[in-house]
């Protein structure tokens, strides 16, 4: 599909005059009202659990929302997208990855960018619970990466009811994104992620001391150290490099068989150009790549609008597929 060189994003409000403000201000100031979830706990096939937050409108159409690293269903971008589709009569299912719903998960493993088994079980559960005729997958950052890997891995075996997918600010190339996090201009995000993850790693180390040595946290210099010390052993990888190959959606995107929109801002402070693979997307029958000049990381806010542009764009893309 064509690479969309000209985006419809009109640009950030004037006070968000750089990529960092476009990323940080929406995260700390945006409030989305009118969202009331009904929570359901789903027991997974390995005995662990994830928590699902539903908005049931009695619809035959459902949007499945996937959050980013250390996010959850209450993040502004999830609530904003939920409000947009809810207003159009859709059911909404915002799922929380293992350990992200406010309660630590039971198993040793946490969640990661390349884990698609859990979202597969969530989709299967939704189909058993409701008789949906259309499901749309929308993911942000890590969640967008998970969506694209899920679709690329399943290919022609993707459930027919999944009609389209959208990924915003997706780190489709983990190798380069990780290196960018180590640069001085991105260290704010690195510190923020590590501060949140430290709490969970400590809990895992106390429960599984034979696998995890919490003292290694003091040895973290580069982000790859975190993945070598913790992500890899917690999730059964040999090392960080193996995890990056397993987790990077761009290694699987060729198999995608449903219309998929990938939106990565050119000024995203934690994504590299490799996360927006233009050669792959331009030759792919089902992938649309849109790279607005601004937007930051999961920002895309607009002046004088209760919705972010990403929410308007997502609905527009979904409607175009019908």
ABEGO torsion letter per residue (X at the ends): XBBBABBABAEBBAABABAAAAAAAAAAABBBBGBBBBBBBBBBAAGBBBBBBBBBAGBABBBBBBBBBGBBAABAAAAAAAAAAAAAGBBBBBBBBBGAAGBBBABABBBBAABAAAAAAAAAAAAAABBBABBBBBBBEAAAAAAAAAAAAAEAABBAABABBBBBGBBABAAAAAAAAABAAAAAAAAAAAAAAAAAAAAAAAABAAABBAAAAAABABAAAAAAAAAAAAAGBABAAAAAAAABAAAAAAABABBBBBBBBAABAABBAAABBAAAAAABAABBBBBBABGEBGBGBBBGBABBAAAAAAAAAAAAAX
